[in-house]
Amino acid sequence: MSWAGAANIQDGVTIDLGQMNAVVVNNERTITRVGPGARWSDVYSKLSPMNLAVVGGRVSDVGVAGLTLGGGNSFFAPQYGFACDGVANFEVVLASGRIVNANLHSHRDLFRALKGGNNNFGVVTRFDFKTFSKGQVWGGFIYYPYQTLQSQVQALQDFTTASGAGIDPYASVINAYVFGTTGPAVIANQYTYTKPQPYPGILQNITGFQPQISNSMRITDLLNITDEVGSGTPNGYR
């Protein structure tokens, strides 16, 4: 957790896995093995130059283990599901001290339980992620005056309906309302399209509002996009 006293119980044990942060791609480029101490910036720094990706987090500084074991939303969720759905194998230390691999063929009940089970079933010491080809993406932030609220809500509803119907599995929207000391200030929308295609049809309506206070939409890689998302949610304030 982001605040003192919220991450454990009184007299509980905390195990620091921060140094177990290796990111290794197999020779076939189909599996990426990630240590529990890695952050998504470590993963994307390794994979982006190789034109590869996994179903991972939307903020570069977030830890791989916590996001994945909690389920884990992703820019690739419309295509592949949550981050936990992209795990092919967990290496786990059980309470007995035994080390096992949980996957579709071994310890299947544990494999299922870890997909959203957080740290309740053992200490995960390695995540093996399914890996796929992925070049650049299109994304960024557009800031709007708060006065566009009603139109924004309707456009978000229309997008959600279209996305839920499977019309376009490459688009995602993070819709945020920013408040100042005197009340509502701006609407900050983060858009990502996991292809290098500017303003695809499914996003044209929701991205087209005027006036726009700022617009950072561009074609780039996952590391750059997730760095930008993280800049608005610094450590201690998520």
C-alpha positions as CSV (number, residue, x, y, z in Angstrom):
1,M,0.0,0.0,0.0
2,S,1.0,3.6,-0.4
3,W,0.8,4.6,3.2
4,A,2.6,3.4,6.4
5,G,0.9,0.7,8.4
6,A,-1.4,-0.5,5.6
7,A,0.8,-3.2,3.9
8,N,1.0,-5.8,6.7
9,I,-0.4,-6.9,10.1
10,Q,1.1,-6.2,13.5
11,D,4.3,-8.3,13.9
12,G,3.8,-9.7,10.4
13,V,6.7,-10.8,8.2
14,T,7.6,-8.7,5.1
15,I,9.8,-10.3,2.4
16,D,11.6,-8.0,0.1
17,L,11.9,-9.5,-3.4
18,G,13.1,-6.2,-5.0
19,Q,16.4,-7.7,-6.1
20,M,14.7,-10.5,-8.0
21,N,14.0,-8.3,-11.0
22,A,15.4,-10.2,-14.0
23,V,13.6,-10.1,-17.3
24,V,14.5,-13.0,-19.7
25,V,13.0,-13.8,-23.0
26,N,13.3,-17.5,-24.2
27,N,14.9,-18.3,-27.5
28,E,11.6,-18.9,-29.2
29,R,10.4,-15.4,-28.1
30,T,7.2,-16.9,-26.8
31,I,7.8,-16.6,-23.0
32,T,9.2,-13.8,-20.9
33,R,10.4,-14.9,-17.4
34,V,10.0,-12.0,-14.9
35,G,11.2,-11.8,-11.3
36,P,8.7,-10.6,-8.7
37,G,10.8,-7.5,-7.9
38,A,10.6,-6.2,-11.5
39,R,8.6,-3.1,-12.4
40,W,6.8,-2.8,-15.7
41,S,9.4,-0.3,-16.9
42,D,12.0,-3.2,-16.6
43,V,9.7,-5.4,-18.7
44,Y,9.0,-2.8,-21.4
45,S,12.6,-1.7,-21.6
46,K,13.5,-5.2,-22.4
47,L,10.7,-6.1,-24.8
48,S,10.0,-2.8,-26.7
49,P,13.4,-2.9,-28.6
50,M,12.6,-6.5,-29.6
51,N,9.1,-5.5,-30.9
52,L,7.6,-7.8,-28.3
53,A,5.0,-7.4,-25.5
54,V,3.2,-9.1,-22.7
55,V,-0.2,-8.3,-21.1
56,G,1.2,-5.9,-18.5
57,G,0.5,-2.8,-16.5
58,R,-0.4,0.7,-17.7
59,V,2.0,2.5,-15.3
60,S,5.7,1.9,-15.8
61,D,6.7,2.2,-12.1
62,V,4.1,-0.3,-10.8
63,G,5.4,-3.6,-9.6
64,V,4.9,-6.7,-11.8
65,A,4.0,-9.0,-8.9
66,G,1.3,-7.0,-7.1
67,L,-0.5,-6.0,-10.3
68,T,-0.4,-9.5,-11.8
69,L,-1.5,-11.4,-8.6
70,G,-4.3,-8.9,-8.1
71,G,-5.7,-9.4,-11.7
72,G,-4.1,-6.5,-13.5
73,N,-5.7,-4.2,-16.0
74,S,-3.8,-3.6,-19.2
75,F,-4.0,-1.8,-22.5
76,F,-4.3,-5.3,-24.0
77,A,-7.2,-6.3,-21.9
78,P,-9.8,-6.1,-24.7
79,Q,-7.7,-8.6,-26.7
80,Y,-6.2,-10.9,-24.1
81,G,-7.8,-10.3,-20.7
82,F,-6.1,-9.2,-17.5
83,A,-2.4,-9.5,-16.8
84,C,-3.0,-12.6,-14.8
85,D,-4.6,-14.2,-17.9
86,G,-1.3,-13.8,-19.7
87,V,0.7,-15.9,-17.2
88,A,1.6,-19.3,-18.5
89,N,3.4,-20.5,-15.3
90,F,4.0,-19.3,-11.7
91,E,7.1,-20.5,-9.8
92,V,5.9,-20.5,-6.2
93,V,7.4,-21.2,-2.8
94,L,4.7,-22.8,-0.6
95,A,4.3,-22.4,3.2
96,S,6.1,-25.7,3.6
97,G,9.2,-24.3,1.8
98,R,8.5,-26.5,-1.2
99,I,9.1,-24.9,-4.7
100,V,6.5,-25.8,-7.3
101,N,5.5,-24.7,-10.8
102,A,1.8,-23.9,-11.2
103,N,0.4,-24.0,-14.7
104,L,-2.3,-25.7,-16.8
105,H,-0.6,-29.1,-16.3
106,S,0.8,-29.0,-12.8
107,H,-0.9,-27.7,-9.6
108,R,-3.8,-26.5,-11.7
109,D,-5.8,-25.4,-8.6
110,L,-3.0,-23.2,-7.4
111,F,-2.5,-21.8,-11.0
112,R,-6.2,-20.7,-11.0
113,A,-6.1,-19.4,-7.4
114,L,-3.1,-17.1,-8.1
115,K,-5.0,-15.4,-10.9
116,G,-6.4,-12.7,-8.6
117,G,-5.5,-14.4,-5.3
118,N,-2.8,-11.9,-4.4
119,N,-0.2,-13.2,-1.9
120,N,-2.5,-15.6,0.0
121,F,-1.2,-18.9,-1.5
122,G,2.6,-18.7,-1.5
123,V,5.5,-16.5,-2.5
124,V,5.7,-16.2,-6.3
125,T,9.4,-16.1,-7.3
126,R,8.9,-16.0,-11.1
127,F,6.2,-15.2,-13.6
128,D,6.3,-16.7,-17.1
129,F,4.3,-14.5,-19.4
130,K,3.0,-15.4,-22.8
131,T,4.8,-13.1,-25.2
132,F,3.6,-11.8,-28.6
133,S,4.8,-9.5,-31.4
134,K,4.1,-5.9,-30.9
135,G,5.5,-2.8,-32.5
136,Q,4.5,0.8,-31.8
137,V,1.2,2.0,-30.4
138,W,-0.7,5.3,-30.6
139,G,-1.6,7.0,-27.3
140,G,-1.3,10.0,-25.0
141,F,-3.4,12.4,-23.0
142,I,-5.9,15.1,-24.0
143,Y,-7.0,17.6,-21.4
144,Y,-10.4,19.3,-21.8
145,P,-12.3,22.0,-19.9
146,Y,-14.6,20.6,-17.2
147,Q,-17.5,22.2,-19.0
148,T,-17.5,19.4,-21.5
149,L,-18.5,16.9,-18.8
150,Q,-22.0,15.9,-20.1
151,S,-20.8,15.3,-23.6
152,Q,-17.8,13.4,-22.3
153,V,-19.9,11.1,-20.2
154,Q,-22.1,10.3,-23.2
155,A,-19.1,9.7,-25.4
156,L,-17.5,7.4,-22.8
157,Q,-20.7,5.4,-22.6
158,D,-20.9,5.1,-26.3
159,F,-17.2,3.9,-26.4
160,T,-17.8,1.4,-23.6
161,T,-20.8,0.0,-25.4
162,A,-18.9,-0.4,-28.7
163,S,-15.8,-1.8,-27.0
164,G,-17.9,-4.3,-24.9
165,A,-19.5,-5.5,-28.1
166,G,-16.1,-6.3,-29.5
167,I,-16.2,-3.8,-32.3
168,D,-12.5,-2.9,-31.9
169,P,-10.3,-4.8,-29.4
170,Y,-7.3,-2.4,-29.7
171,A,-8.7,0.7,-28.0
172,S,-8.8,1.7,-24.3
173,V,-9.7,4.9,-22.4
174,I,-8.8,6.1,-18.9
175,N,-11.2,8.8,-18.0
176,A,-10.2,11.1,-15.1
177,Y,-11.7,14.2,-13.5
178,V,-9.2,16.5,-11.9
179,F,-10.2,18.7,-9.0
180,G,-8.5,21.9,-7.7
181,T,-8.8,23.6,-4.4
182,T,-12.0,25.4,-5.6
183,G,-13.7,22.5,-7.3
184,P,-13.6,20.7,-10.7
185,A,-10.8,21.8,-12.9
186,V,-10.3,19.7,-16.0
187,I,-11.1,16.3,-17.6
188,A,-7.9,14.3,-18.4
189,N,-8.5,11.4,-20.8
190,Q,-5.7,8.9,-21.6
191,Y,-6.3,7.1,-24.9
192,T,-4.3,4.1,-26.1
193,Y,-4.7,2.2,-29.4
194,T,-2.4,-0.8,-29.5
195,K,-1.7,-0.3,-33.2
196,P,0.3,2.7,-34.7
197,Q,-2.9,4.2,-36.1
198,P,-3.9,7.8,-35.1
199,Y,-7.5,8.5,-34.3
200,P,-9.1,5.2,-35.2
201,G,-12.9,5.2,-35.8
202,I,-13.9,3.9,-32.3
203,L,-12.1,6.8,-30.7
204,Q,-12.9,9.6,-33.1
205,N,-16.0,10.8,-31.2
206,I,-14.5,10.8,-27.7
207,T,-11.2,12.4,-28.8
208,G,-12.9,15.1,-31.0
209,F,-14.2,17.5,-28.3
210,Q,-13.1,21.1,-28.5
211,P,-11.6,23.1,-27.0
212,Q,-8.6,21.1,-25.9
213,I,-6.3,22.4,-23.3
214,S,-3.4,20.1,-24.3
215,N,-2.9,17.1,-26.5
216,S,0.1,14.6,-26.4
217,M,-1.3,12.0,-28.7
218,R,1.5,10.4,-30.8
219,I,2.9,7.1,-32.1
220,T,5.4,5.6,-29.7
221,D,6.2,2.5,-27.7
222,L,4.7,1.0,-24.5
223,L,7.5,2.2,-22.2
224,N,6.9,5.8,-23.3
225,I,3.2,5.6,-22.9
226,T,3.4,4.0,-19.4
227,D,6.0,6.5,-18.3
228,E,3.6,9.3,-19.2
229,V,0.7,7.7,-17.3
230,G,2.9,7.2,-14.3
231,S,4.0,10.9,-14.3
232,G,0.4,11.8,-13.3
233,T,0.3,9.2,-10.5
234,P,3.5,9.5,-8.5
235,N,4.6,7.0,-5.8
236,G,2.6,7.5,-2.6
237,Y,-0.5,9.0,-4.3
238,R,-1.9,6.0,-6.2
